[in-house]
Amino acid sequence: MLFVGTSLTAGYGLEPDQAFPSLIARMADSAGTPITAVNAGVSGETSADALHRIAWVLRAQADIVVLETGANDGLRALPVDATRANIAAIVDRVKRAKPGVPIVLAQMEVPPNMGEGYFMAFHDMYGDIAREKGVTLLPFLLAGVAGRPDLNQDDGLHPNAVGERIVATNVWRGLQPIIRSIIN
């Protein structure tokens, strides 16, 4: 399973085995469906950066690709149309390089102080891409963690080890049916 993403995927500020891709590999193993998790998270990466490196990343073997990108675009208030185009292009490149491999897109959000129009356009972008491209949309990656000081590092953006376990549980719920469909 290939996890492409930002610092949230990389596990910024944590040990590599505390990042959610590693936690998901342990959850899968415990569930009797062992996987190898390839963590291709890069801190600070925008969707444009991800688009530029995706061909290289796709050299890795993958039966499922999980894509988490766009959060840094939103934090920098980059145009939603540009972010949408980048994410759509990444999905297209994954489909060309790995035909038939399920793609899972993680919903990301921006803080409400970005303005209601930007907030809604950013939010809606993920569902639109998932529908248009026929990929699975996971709920907000940081659901139950974002905005909770007790579950985040001092920067208030990156989950601590406890928060990361919640993120892994969120992602695992969405991945289980896909993994089962591949195995069966």
N, C-alpha and C positions, 0 to 999 in steps of 0.2 A: 504494500500500500504506500503510495507516494503522497506525501503531505507537502504542498507548495504554499508558502506563506511568508508572513512578516515575523517580527519579533514575538508575536503571540504564538506562532507555530514553533519558532526556534526555542522558546522557553527562556526569553530574556531574564537575566538575573537568577536563574535557577540552574541546577545541575542538569545535564542532558537527559538523565533518566527520570527527571521530574516534569519534563515537557509533555504536553498532552499526547503527542504521537507515541511516545514510549509507554505512557500509561494505557493507551488504547491497545497497544500490542500485548501488554500484560492482561488486560481485560479479555481480549480475544483468546489468549492462551487459556485463561481460567474458564472460558465458556466452551472450550474444546474446539475452537476454530483458530489455531495459531496463525499469525501473520508476521511478516517482517515489515516493520515501519521504517520508511526512509524519510527522515526529517530534512526537508529542503527549505527550511525557514531562514530568512535573512532579515536582520533587524534594520528598520528604517526604510525598507523597500516600498516603493509606490507601485501602482499597477503598471505604469510604464516600465519601471525597472524589471518587474516580473515578466512582462512581455518580451523584453530584450534578452532575458536569460532562459526562457522556457525551452527553447530547442535543446540547450545544453542539459537542462534538468531532465528532460524526457528521454535521455539516454538510459536512465535507470529503468529496470524492470518494474512494471506496475500492472496490477490487476484491477486496481481502483485508484483514482486520482482525486485527492481532496484539495480544493483550492480555497485559500483564505487570503484575500487581498483587497485593497481599497481603503482600509482603515487609515493608513498614512495619507492617502489622497484627501480623505475627509478632514483629518486634523489640520491639513495645510489649506483647506478650502479650495482645492483644485476643482475645476469645472466638472460637474457630474457627467456631462456628455462625453468628455475625454476619458473619464474613468470607465464609463459604460463601454466605450469603444475598445479600450484596452482589455477589459475583462472578457468581452465577447470574442476578441481576437485570440486571447489565450485559450479559451474554450475551443475555438475552431482549430487552433494548432494542436491541442491535445487530441481532438477527434481525428485529425489527419495522421498524427504520429502513432496513435494507439486506437485504431478503429475497434469499436465494440466495448472498449473499456469504460465502465461507469465513471462519470464525473460528478463529484459532489461539491457544490458551491456553498460556502459558509456565509450566511447573512452577517453583515457588519453594520454598525450604526455609528452616527456621529453624535456628539453632545448636543442637547437642545439649544445651547447658546449660539449655535451656528445659524440660527434663524429658522423659522418654521418651513419656509419654502425650500431651503437647502436640505433641511432635515428630512422632509417628506420625499423630495426627489432622490436623495441618496438612499433612503430606505426602500423605495419602490423599485429602484434600479435592479436590485438583486432578484426580486421576483420576476421582473420583466425578462431579465437575461435567462433565468432558469426556464421560463415558459418558452421563450423564443428559441433557445438552443436545446431544449429537451434534456436538461440535466436536473439532478436532485438538489433541492435547496434545503440546507440545514437551517434550523432556527438560529437566532442571534448567538454567535459563538460565546459571548460573555454573559449570557442570560443567567441571572442569579448571582453574578460576580461583579459586573460593572457598577461603579459608584459605591461599593462596599469597602470601606477602609480596612476592615478586618480580613478581607479576602484578596487584597491587593498589596503590592509592594509600596514603598514610600512615594513613588512617582504617581500613584493613583491610577495608572494605566495598565500595568502589567500584573497579572495574577501572581499571588504568592503560592507556595506549595499546596495549601489547602484550596485556594481558588482554582488552581490548575486541575485538581482532582474533580471539581465541579464541571469545569470546561470539558474534561475528558468524558465524564458521564453524559453531558449534553451531546457531544459528538458521537459517542458510542451508540446512544439510542437511535440516531439517524443512520449509522453505518450497519448495525446488526442485520436489518432486512436485506441490505445489498450484499453483504457477505454471505448470508444464507442462500440467496438466489444464485450466487456464483458457485457455491459448493454443491448445491443440489442439481 
